[in-house]
Amino acid sequence: MADRGRTIEAPSTRAARAESGTWRLPEPVTGVLLLLPALLLLLLLTLYPVLYGAWISLFNKHSFFPEQSFVGVANYAAILSDVEFWASVRRGAVYSLTTIALQIVLGVGAAVLLNERFPGTNILRAIVIFPYVVPTVVAVIVWKWLLDSQFGLVNYVLQSTGVADHPISWMGRDWIMTSLILVSVWQFFPFVMIGVLARLQTIPLELYEAATVDGASALQRFWHVTLPQLKSVLFVIVLLRSIWMFTKFDTPWLMIQGGGAETYIRTLPVYTYLRTFAYYEAGLGSAMAVAMFMMLAAATAVYFRLWRRDESL
């Protein structure tokens, strides 16, 4: 009896291989060799920058000149006592949490609406996706025009309808964070809508029919049928949007250009960039980047732990 798990070759196959004199690598080895270039490229583009950034954070290094001296964890001690560092962390948390919550609400609402069949559904879906495909620089420029305190359309509509009796300085210190959140929610809620809409179209209709037979209202069907089915999708969406919004650089950076209230939306990525390329402190900037990475890793670990605990209940 042949050993279990061994492949038994026919005598003719073994004879043909022996006559040909060819030698072939085992299939697992061939698969690894074929994947090796892609894996090396992935490691080169991801792992190396992370390790290099962690190494640079241990030096007092100039951003452009080859001047550096080893300082150990002094850069980390400096950011722990940096008031502006913690203020940027707080602004980033407010910005990311608020935008994520609004993106989820608008995205789920738009997906539920667009999941229904009515004339013009496909056209409306294309229109709703439009903000996500617009380049960030174009979106920010257009919104800064719309929010202009003197000639902007938003102030004109608010004053015409009696909502506001005087122009609002949307780029001023009191409203700049609200403006940033508004632009970011408008630009990125279609991402949530696309993921939720794709999942809604796979929910079996029998679940809704059974709930209707049991006398459930539309709100009860949404709460007890739709939301549980969206749980896994929303888990991934919230995780991705949390990482992307907390590390968002281009939208806050473009919003502060040409204004005088830039410090009120100076999130951690923006502050890290300024420390690295405006003050030429590459070591301190790398320490901030490493700290941001550790914050996200810790938050992700807590998020997964809460998810597993909820799944086990």
C-alpha positions in Angstrom: 0.0 0.0 0.0 1.3 3.4 -1.0 2.0 6.0 1.8 -0.9 8.4 2.3 -0.3 11.8 0.7 2.2 10.4 -1.9 1.5 10.8 -5.6 1.8 7.4 -7.4 3.1 7.8 -11.0 2.4 5.3 -13.7 5.5 3.3 -14.9 5.2 4.8 -18.4 5.4 8.4 -16.9 8.5 7.5 -14.8 10.1 5.9 -17.9 9.3 8.9 -20.1 10.8 11.3 -17.5 13.9 9.2 -17.1 14.4 9.0 -20.9 14.0 12.8 -21.4 16.6 13.5 -18.7 14.8 16.8 -17.7 14.6 18.0 -14.2 11.8 20.2 -12.9 11.4 22.2 -9.7 8.6 21.1 -7.4 5.4 23.1 -8.0 5.4 24.9 -4.5 9.0 26.1 -5.2 8.0 27.3 -8.6 5.1 29.2 -7.2 7.3 30.9 -4.6 9.9 31.9 -7.2 7.2 33.4 -9.4 5.8 35.5 -6.5 9.2 36.5 -5.2 9.7 39.6 -7.4 6.3 41.0 -6.4 7.0 40.3 -2.7 10.4 41.9 -2.8 8.9 45.0 -4.5 6.2 45.2 -1.9 8.7 44.9 0.9 10.9 47.5 -0.7 8.0 50.0 -1.0 6.5 49.4 2.4 8.8 47.8 4.9 12.0 49.7 4.0 10.4 53.2 4.4 9.0 52.3 7.8 12.3 50.9 9.1 14.2 53.8 7.6 11.8 56.3 9.2 12.2 54.6 12.6 16.0 54.7 12.2 16.1 58.4 11.3 13.9 59.2 14.3 16.9 58.4 16.5 19.0 61.1 15.0 19.1 64.9 15.0 19.1 65.1 11.2 18.7 68.0 8.8 16.1 67.4 6.1 18.4 68.3 3.2 22.0 68.5 4.3 24.0 65.4 5.4 24.2 66.6 9.0 23.1 64.2 11.7 24.0 63.2 15.2 22.7 60.3 17.2 20.3 61.4 20.0 18.5 58.2 20.9 15.0 58.7 22.1 15.5 62.4 22.6 13.2 63.2 19.7 10.4 61.2 21.3 10.9 62.9 24.6 10.7 66.2 22.7 7.3 65.4 21.1 5.9 64.3 24.4 6.5 67.7 25.8 5.4 69.5 22.6 2.1 71.3 23.2 1.5 71.8 19.5 2.0 68.1 18.9 -0.8 67.1 21.3 -3.0 69.9 19.9 -2.5 68.5 16.4 -3.4 65.1 17.7 -6.6 66.5 19.2 -7.5 68.3 16.0 -6.9 65.2 14.0 -9.1 63.1 16.3 -11.9 65.6 16.1 -11.6 65.9 12.3 -11.4 62.1 11.7 -14.1 61.0 14.1 -16.6 63.7 12.9 -16.0 63.1 9.3 -16.2 59.3 9.7 -19.5 59.5 11.6 -21.0 61.8 8.9 -19.7 59.7 6.1 -21.3 56.6 7.6 -24.6 58.3 8.1 -24.7 59.9 4.6 -23.2 56.9 2.9 -25.6 54.4 4.4 -28.6 56.7 3.7 -27.6 57.2 0.1 -27.0 53.5 -0.4 -30.4 52.6 1.0 -32.1 55.2 -1.2 -30.2 54.2 -4.4 -30.9 50.5 -3.7 -34.5 51.2 -4.6 -35.7 51.0 -8.2 -37.1 54.2 -9.6 -36.7 56.2 -12.9 -33.2 57.7 -13.1 -31.6 55.4 -10.5 -28.4 54.7 -12.6 -28.0 58.4 -13.5 -28.3 59.4 -9.8 -25.8 56.7 -8.8 -23.3 58.2 -11.3 -23.9 61.7 -9.9 -23.4 60.7 -6.3 -20.1 58.9 -7.1 -18.8 62.1 -8.8 -17.3 63.8 -5.7 -15.1 60.8 -5.0 -13.5 60.9 -8.5 -12.8 64.6 -8.5 -9.2 65.4 -7.8 -8.7 66.7 -4.3 -7.0 69.9 -5.4 -10.0 70.7 -7.7 -12.5 69.9 -5.0 -10.8 72.1 -2.4 -10.5 75.0 -4.9 -14.2 74.8 -5.9 -15.3 74.6 -2.3 -13.1 77.6 -1.3 -14.9 79.6 -4.0 -18.3 78.4 -2.8 -17.4 79.3 0.9 -15.9 82.7 0.1 -17.2 85.2 2.7 -17.9 87.9 0.1 -18.7 86.3 -3.2 -19.4 82.6 -2.2 -22.6 80.9 -3.2 -23.1 79.4 0.2 -23.3 82.7 2.0 -25.6 84.1 -0.8 -28.0 81.2 -0.3 -27.9 81.5 3.5 -28.6 85.2 3.5 -31.3 85.0 0.7 -33.2 82.4 2.7 -32.9 84.3 6.0 -30.8 81.6 7.7 -27.9 84.1 8.2 -28.2 87.9 8.5 -24.5 88.5 7.7 -21.8 86.7 5.7 -20.1 83.9 7.5 -16.3 83.8 7.4 -16.0 80.1 6.6 -12.2 80.3 6.3 -11.9 82.1 9.7 -10.8 80.6 13.0 -14.4 79.9 14.2 -15.5 78.0 11.0 -12.4 76.6 9.4 -12.7 73.2 11.0 -16.4 73.0 10.0 -15.4 73.9 6.4 -12.8 71.2 6.4 -15.2 68.6 7.7 -17.8 69.7 5.1 -15.4 69.4 2.2 -14.1 66.0 3.4 -17.5 64.5 4.0 -18.7 65.7 0.6 -15.7 64.2 -1.1 -15.4 60.8 0.7 -18.9 59.7 1.6 -19.4 58.0 -1.9 -16.8 55.5 -0.8 -19.1 54.4 2.0 -22.0 54.4 -0.3 -20.4 52.1 -2.9 -19.4 49.5 -0.3 -22.8 49.5 1.4 -24.7 49.5 -1.8 -22.8 46.5 -3.1 -23.7 44.6 0.1 -27.4 45.7 0.0 -27.8 44.1 -3.4 -26.7 40.7 -2.0 -29.1 40.6 0.9 -31.7 37.9 0.3 -35.2 39.4 -0.3 -36.7 36.5 1.8 -35.4 38.2 5.0 -37.4 41.3 4.2 -40.5 39.3 3.2 -40.4 37.3 6.4 -40.0 40.5 8.5 -43.0 42.1 6.6 -45.1 39.0 7.3 -44.2 39.4 11.0 -45.5 42.9 10.9 -42.2 44.8 11.0 -42.3 48.4 9.9 -39.8 49.9 7.4 -37.7 51.3 10.3 -37.8 47.9 12.1 -36.7 46.1 8.9 -33.8 48.4 8.5 -32.7 48.0 12.2 -33.2 44.3 12.5 -32.5 43.1 9.0 -30.4 45.6 7.0 -28.0 46.7 9.7 -27.0 43.2 10.9 -26.3 42.3 7.3 -24.1 45.4 6.9 -22.1 44.7 10.0 -19.0 43.1 8.4 -19.0 45.7 5.6 -19.2 48.6 8.0 -16.4 47.1 10.1 -14.0 47.3 7.1 -15.3 50.7 6.0 -14.9 52.2 9.5 -11.4 50.7 9.8 -10.2 52.1 6.4 -11.8 55.5 6.8 -10.4 55.9 10.3 -6.8 55.2 9.0 -7.2 57.4 5.9 -8.9 60.3 7.6 -6.5 60.5 10.6 -3.5 60.5 8.2 -5.2 62.8 5.7 -2.8 65.4 4.5 -3.8 66.9 1.1 -7.2 68.2 2.0 -6.2 70.0 5.3 -3.0 71.3 3.6 -4.9 72.7 0.6 -7.5 74.3 2.9 -5.0 76.3 4.9 -3.3 77.8 1.8 -4.0 81.5 1.4 -5.7 81.8 4.8 -4.8 83.1 8.2 -6.5 80.4 10.3 -4.2 77.5 9.4 -3.3 76.6 13.0 -6.9 75.7 13.7 -6.9 72.8 11.3 -3.2 71.8 11.6 -3.6 68.1 12.1 -0.8 65.7 12.9 0.1 64.9 9.3 0.3 68.6 8.5 2.4 69.4 11.6 4.7 66.5 10.8 5.2 67.8 7.3 6.0 71.3 8.6 8.5 70.0 11.2 10.2 68.0 8.5 10.2 70.3 5.5 9.6 73.8 7.0 11.8 73.6 10.0 14.2 71.0 8.4 14.0 68.7 11.4 13.8 65.3 9.7 14.6 63.4 12.9 11.8 65.0 14.9 9.4 64.7 11.9 10.3 61.0 11.6 9.6 60.6 15.4 6.2 62.2 14.9 5.5 59.9 12.0 6.5 56.8 14.0 4.3 58.1 16.9 1.4 58.4 14.5 1.9 54.9 13.2 1.9 53.6 16.8 -1.3 55.4 17.6 -3.0 53.9 14.5 -1.6 50.4 15.3 -2.9 50.6 18.9 -6.3 51.9 17.8 -6.6 49.2 15.2 -5.7 46.5 17.8 -8.4 47.8 20.2 -10.9 48.0 17.3 -10.2 44.3 16.3 -10.5 43.2 20.0 -13.8 44.9 20.4 -15.0 43.3 17.1 -14.0 39.8 18.2 -15.6 40.3 21.6 -18.8 41.5 20.0 -18.7 38.5 17.6 -18.4 36.1 20.5 -21.5 37.4 22.3 
